[in-house]
Each structure stands twice: as structure tokens, then as C-alpha cells.
């Protein structure tokens, strides 16, 4: 990967848009749609991958089909001695945490959690609360998704049913 700036033109935008819409679209199909050969599309995709514009390709899944039926967002409030890197180390140990980010406002972090059911979520929440630097949490259970096409509504990178050998939805490898 390089850090230098690479050209990114309208054809690159069209290629990226096609891949975002369907990562399995062939280079031939993309080329036909934008007026390039499959080889030219491949060269551009390779360049964008090497320059870290395209960072990967994913499969989206419906978490409920895999047993992940409960979803929540958890605000985490830490003791002042908890740096973000420490929180990052901890959240990596929870396959139920789909995303974790530091935030502005009263909370120190926000976690996106999926679980098999409310009891499973409660168990995960209790484990999070038991971390020595966690002062408190506030949870928000998701009732429904208003934007059904969003990644949060059902997209994951690698998944299997709970207890399987592949990570939970939204977690890689």
C-alpha cells in the first residue's frame, strides 16, 4: 500500500459505485456499462486496491437468519484512566460487538451489539460492565430499522450461527 495521492477520476467513481452495489459484478459487466474493457477495469481496481481506496470485498447477511435476533447500542462511560486503545483491546474480545467507536458527548464510547436473544444480550452487558475501568453503561435496544438498506439493518462481513466457527456478523475473520 502506498500513501501517495493517486488519481481518482469519474471512471473510478463509476467502478466503485458498481462494486458497492454488487461486489460480484464482473469486470466485463462493469466495463460494458462505463465504456472500458474488462482488462482496463481490472487495472483500475488493482490500482485502487494497492492505493487503499478499495479496502476489500464483503458479503452481506441477514443476522436474524443466523440466530442473531437481538440488537442494541450501548453507551460506555469509562474511568478517566481508560485510554481508547485499552477499550479497543477489550471490545475485540466480544464477538457480539459489531462496531465500537469513541464519541463526543457524555459517553466515552458507543458499542453496536448483536445477540441471540435478550438473555444473551444481558450476559454480554454484564461482562462489559465487569471490566475494571467501565464506570457505567446505558443501553438502547433496537426495535426496528427505519433505513432497511443500511449495513446496520443486516449487513455483516463474515458470519455463522452463534457458536459456529466463523465470527459474528460484522466481525472479520
PAMARLO-601216 format. One record per residue (C-alpha): x, z, y; residue number from 1; residue in three letters. Coordinates in nm, 2 decimals, m for minus. Each point is the difference from the previous one (the first is absolute). Layout:
<atoms>
X_Z_Y_NUM_ALA
...
</atoms>
This chain:
<atoms>
0.00_0.00_0.00_1_UNK
0.11_m0.08_0.35_2_UNK
m0.07_0.18_0.33_3_UNK
0.06_m0.31_0.22_4_UNK
m0.31_m0.16_0.15_5_UNK
m0.13_m0.30_m0.19_6_UNK
m0.22_m0.27_0.13_7_UNK
m0.37_0.05_m0.07_8_UNK
m0.22_m0.29_0.09_9_UNK
m0.36_m0.11_m0.04_10_UNK
0.06_m0.14_m0.35_11_UNK
0.15_0.33_m0.10_12_UNK
m0.31_0.17_0.13_13_UNK
m0.23_m0.23_m0.20_14_UNK
0.21_0.06_m0.31_15_UNK
m0.02_0.38_0.05_16_UNK
m0.38_m0.02_0.06_17_UNK
m0.05_m0.20_m0.32_18_UNK
0.21_0.25_m0.20_19_UNK
m0.18_0.30_0.16_20_UNK
m0.34_m0.16_m0.09_21_UNK
0.12_m0.06_m0.36_22_UNK
0.35_0.08_m0.11_23_UNK
m0.05_m0.22_m0.31_24_UNK
m0.05_m0.32_0.21_25_UNK
0.25_m0.26_m0.12_26_UNK
0.26_m0.14_0.23_27_UNK
m0.16_m0.34_m0.07_28_UNK
m0.34_0.12_0.12_29_UNK
0.14_0.16_0.31_30_UNK
0.21_m0.31_0.07_31_UNK
m0.30_m0.23_m0.03_32_UNK
m0.20_0.22_0.24_33_UNK
0.27_0.00_0.27_34_UNK
0.17_m0.33_m0.04_35_UNK
0.32_0.10_m0.18_36_UNK
0.15_m0.07_m0.35_37_UNK
m0.01_0.28_m0.25_38_UNK
0.38_0.01_0.02_39_UNK
m0.01_0.05_0.38_40_UNK
m0.25_0.28_m0.04_41_UNK
0.22_0.17_m0.27_42_UNK
0.31_m0.03_0.23_43_UNK
m0.20_0.17_0.28_44_UNK
m0.14_0.27_m0.22_45_UNK
0.35_0.07_m0.14_46_UNK
0.14_0.02_0.36_47_UNK
m0.28_0.24_0.10_48_UNK
0.07_0.21_m0.30_49_UNK
0.37_0.01_0.06_50_UNK
m0.06_0.10_0.37_51_UNK
m0.25_0.27_m0.10_52_UNK
m0.30_m0.16_0.16_53_UNK
m0.17_m0.03_m0.33_54_UNK
0.07_0.33_m0.18_55_UNK
m0.18_m0.06_m0.33_56_UNK
m0.31_m0.12_m0.18_57_UNK
m0.27_0.22_m0.12_58_UNK
m0.31_0.03_m0.22_59_UNK
m0.31_0.17_0.13_60_UNK
m0.21_0.20_m0.23_61_UNK
m0.33_0.19_0.03_62_UNK
0.11_0.37_m0.05_63_UNK
m0.34_0.11_m0.13_64_UNK
0.04_m0.25_m0.29_65_UNK
0.31_0.19_m0.10_66_UNK
m0.15_0.34_0.02_67_UNK
0.10_0.09_0.36_68_UNK
m0.35_0.08_0.14_69_UNK
0.07_0.27_0.26_70_UNK
0.18_m0.08_0.32_71_UNK
0.10_0.23_0.30_72_UNK
0.22_0.02_0.30_73_UNK
0.19_0.33_0.05_74_UNK
0.14_0.12_0.32_75_UNK
0.32_0.21_m0.07_76_UNK
0.12_0.27_0.24_77_UNK
0.36_0.11_m0.07_78_UNK
0.21_0.29_0.10_79_UNK
0.24_m0.10_0.28_80_UNK
0.29_m0.01_m0.24_81_UNK
m0.14_m0.29_m0.20_82_UNK
0.17_m0.33_0.10_83_UNK
m0.18_m0.33_m0.09_84_UNK
0.26_m0.08_m0.26_85_UNK
m0.08_0.32_m0.19_86_UNK
m0.37_m0.08_0.01_87_UNK
0.08_m0.35_m0.13_88_UNK
0.20_0.14_m0.29_89_UNK
m0.30_0.22_m0.10_90_UNK
m0.27_m0.27_0.03_91_UNK
0.20_m0.23_m0.23_92_UNK
m0.07_0.25_m0.28_93_UNK
m0.38_m0.06_0.02_94_UNK
m0.12_m0.32_m0.16_95_UNK
m0.34_0.07_0.15_96_UNK
0.13_m0.05_0.36_97_UNK
m0.04_m0.37_0.09_98_UNK
0.15_0.02_0.34_99_UNK
0.16_0.27_0.22_100_UNK
0.09_m0.02_0.36_101_UNK
0.11_0.23_0.29_102_UNK
m0.26_m0.01_0.28_103_UNK
m0.05_0.10_0.36_104_UNK
m0.25_0.27_0.09_105_UNK
m0.04_0.34_m0.16_106_UNK
0.09_m0.09_m0.36_107_UNK
0.35_m0.07_m0.11_108_UNK
m0.09_m0.26_m0.26_109_UNK
m0.30_m0.18_m0.15_110_UNK
m0.03_m0.07_m0.37_111_UNK
m0.23_m0.26_m0.17_112_UNK
m0.09_0.15_m0.34_113_UNK
m0.18_m0.14_m0.30_114_UNK
m0.11_0.20_m0.30_115_UNK
m0.22_m0.04_m0.31_116_UNK
m0.26_0.24_0.13_117_UNK
m0.05_0.29_0.24_118_UNK
0.15_0.25_m0.25_119_UNK
0.31_m0.21_m0.02_120_UNK
0.02_m0.03_0.38_121_UNK
m0.04_0.37_0.03_122_UNK
0.29_0.06_m0.24_123_UNK
0.22_m0.25_0.19_124_UNK
m0.09_0.17_0.33_125_UNK
0.09_0.34_m0.14_126_UNK
0.34_m0.13_m0.11_127_UNK
0.06_m0.15_0.35_128_UNK
m0.10_0.33_0.16_129_UNK
0.24_0.19_m0.23_130_UNK
0.30_m0.18_0.15_131_UNK
0.20_0.27_0.18_132_UNK
0.00_m0.17_0.35_133_UNK
m0.37_m0.10_0.00_134_UNK
m0.19_0.23_0.24_135_UNK
m0.34_m0.16_m0.04_136_UNK
m0.20_m0.31_m0.09_137_UNK
m0.32_m0.16_0.11_138_UNK
m0.17_m0.25_m0.23_139_UNK
m0.24_m0.28_0.06_140_UNK
m0.18_m0.14_m0.31_141_UNK
m0.07_m0.38_0.02_142_UNK
m0.37_m0.07_m0.05_143_UNK
0.00_m0.38_0.05_144_UNK
0.22_m0.27_0.14_145_UNK
m0.14_m0.18_0.31_146_UNK
0.26_m0.28_m0.03_147_UNK
m0.02_m0.09_m0.36_148_UNK
0.28_m0.26_0.01_149_UNK
0.26_0.25_0.12_150_UNK
0.29_0.11_m0.22_151_UNK
m0.13_0.36_0.02_152_UNK
m0.34_m0.12_m0.15_153_UNK
0.16_m0.09_m0.33_154_UNK
0.34_m0.16_0.02_155_UNK
0.29_0.14_m0.19_156_UNK
0.34_m0.13_m0.09_157_UNK
0.04_0.12_m0.36_158_UNK
m0.25_0.19_m0.19_159_UNK
m0.15_0.12_m0.33_160_UNK
m0.25_0.26_m0.11_161_UNK
0.10_0.36_0.07_162_UNK
0.25_0.12_m0.26_163_UNK
0.13_m0.35_m0.06_164_UNK
0.36_m0.12_0.03_165_UNK
m0.03_m0.19_0.33_166_UNK
m0.03_0.17_0.34_167_UNK
m0.32_0.08_0.17_168_UNK
m0.16_m0.25_0.23_169_UNK
0.21_m0.07_0.30_170_UNK
0.32_0.13_m0.15_171_UNK
0.27_m0.23_m0.10_172_UNK
0.19_0.03_m0.33_173_UNK
</atoms>
